[in-house]
Amino acid sequence: MTELIILVIVIATALAFDFTNGFHDTANAMATSIATGALTPKVAVTLSAILNLIGAFLSVEVAKTVGKGIVNLDQFDLSSETDAHKLLLVVFAGLIGGIVWNLLTWLLGIPSSSSHALFGGLIGAAFVSLGIGGVAWTNILGKIIIPALAAPFVAGVVSACGTWLIYRITDSVEEHNKNDHFRIGQIATASLVSLAHGTGDAQKTMGVIFLALVAYGEIDADTHMPLWIIAACASAIALGTYTGGWRVIRTLGKGLVEIDSPQGMAAEASSAAIILTSSHAGMALSTTHVATGSILGTGLGRRGAEVRWGVAGRMATAWVITLPCAAIVGALTWLVAHLVGLATTDFIGVVTAFAILMTLAGYIYYQSRKNKVSAHNVNAEWDEHSNSVIPAEERKVAR
């Protein structure tokens, strides 16, 4: 019975991660459409939520990569109750690593990768639990690290070429008419990115819950993905998307590049094509890396466009440290739950770690309310002197 309660806590934590993934990554699909006025903020997040929900049902290839390609399942004898509990604890600690990093970067308005936060948490927990053999390094290199390095550059090149071509073809069209028509196109391309995001990112949580059920002994590693997992993850990411990650939306829409509708359409079309292709191939690609690369590409592809390299540099730094930082949190969580469990019981160890997560989440949320970014001020002019995600008027109120 205790092990079943632990499983329920792990699944609840996985769905909580999926929720944070939703509001953290809404910007990838909708930031440019909101910035250009193609969609109002509330309509944008509602449309994105619906399409994320639908997209989650379209494929499970990425879920297989996460469920079988990060933690080395060969290191576990799942017929052993001890090993089964150990795997369950690895999954739980990895999820906490991902959630903490998602919440921290959201507070700072930094578009970092939810996918890599999750992978880092799992890697750290597996490493401290089993040593170097607990991590499937070959899969991580081929399906996570290499795509992560290539994605922003590929997206940037495709988007820059698309932007240049759009402005070249429409050079004789009046600016006002051009923007009006491309705003309509943006609705279609932003919708496609949302669909692609659901197809890719919801699956990562499906893979984690799949791992938890394998550890519990409910299914084996070759079982097809149960429908209830797909439905639960689809619902969680859609709900998170609907809440709107306004801080990250503001950074991508207003802080990185001053963007017009043709650029927005080029960025979204490039992102959708790359994300859908990678999902079909089972590569756990970061939609954040792709979307950011695409938006940067539009700045390079349009003559005279302004790119704020200071903001881009902050984001690149966050990308580099995401995996190791989430891994450290995952490892520490595993140690806390394991050591408290040794001193008391496994159940108390898991509950202690979960309580720490809830405390951290509450504190971060409290801090976010001091300088609020919402649908009402997400499109406020960017302050280049501070490069802060918080609009100037909100910072004055906070003082």
Stockholm file with secondary structure:
# STOCKHOLM 1.0

chainA/1-399         MTELIILVIVIATALAFDFTNGFHDTANAMATSIATGALTPKVAVTLSAILNLIGAFLSVEVAKTVGKGIVNLDQFDLSSETDAHKLLLVVFAGLIGGIVWNLLTWLLGIPSSSSHALFGGLIGAAFVSLGIGGVAWTNILGKIIIPALAAPFVAGVVSACGTWLIYRITDSVEEHNKNDHFRIGQIATASLVSLAHGTGDAQKTMGVIFLALVAYGEIDADTHMPLWIIAACASAIALGTYTGGWRVIRTLGKGLVEIDSPQGMAAEASSAAIILTSSHAGMALSTTHVATGSILGTGLGRRGAEVRWGVAGRMATAWVITLPCAAIVGALTWLVAHLVGLATTDFIGVVTAFAILMTLAGYIYYQSRKNKVSAHNVNAEWDEHSNSVIPAEERKVAR
#=GR chainA/1-399 SS CHHHHHHHHHHHHHHHHHHHHHHHHHHHHHHHHHHHTSSCHHHHHHHHHHHHHHHTTSCCHHHHHHHHHSBCGGGCCTTSHHHHHHHHHHHHHHHHHHHHHHHHHHHHTCCCCHHHHHHHHHHHHHHHHHCGGGBCHHHHIIIIIHHHHHHHHHHHHHHHHHHHHHHHHTTTSCHHHHHHHHHHHHHHHHHHHHHHHHHHHHHHHHHHHHHHHHHHTSSCTTSCCCHHHHHHHHHHHHHHHHHCCHHHHHIIIIISBCCCHHHHHHHHHHHHHHHHHHHHTTCCCCHHHHHHHHHHHHHHHSTTCCBCHHHHHHHHHHHHHHHHHHHHHHHHHHHHHHHHHHHSCHHHHHHHHHHHHHHHHHHHHHHHHHSCCCTTTTTSCCCTTTCCSSCHHHHHHHC
#=GC SS_cons         CHHHHHHHHHHHHHHHHHHHHHHHHHHHHHHHHHHHTSSCHHHHHHHHHHHHHHHTTSCCHHHHHHHHHSBCGGGCCTTSHHHHHHHHHHHHHHHHHHHHHHHHHHHHTCCCCHHHHHHHHHHHHHHHHHCGGGBCHHHHIIIIIHHHHHHHHHHHHHHHHHHHHHHHHTTTSCHHHHHHHHHHHHHHHHHHHHHHHHHHHHHHHHHHHHHHHHHHTSSCTTSCCCHHHHHHHHHHHHHHHHHCCHHHHHIIIIISBCCCHHHHHHHHHHHHHHHHHHHHTTCCCCHHHHHHHHHHHHHHHSTTCCBCHHHHHHHHHHHHHHHHHHHHHHHHHHHHHHHHHHHSCHHHHHHHHHHHHHHHHHHHHHHHHHSCCCTTTTTSCCCTTTCCSSCHHHHHHHC
//
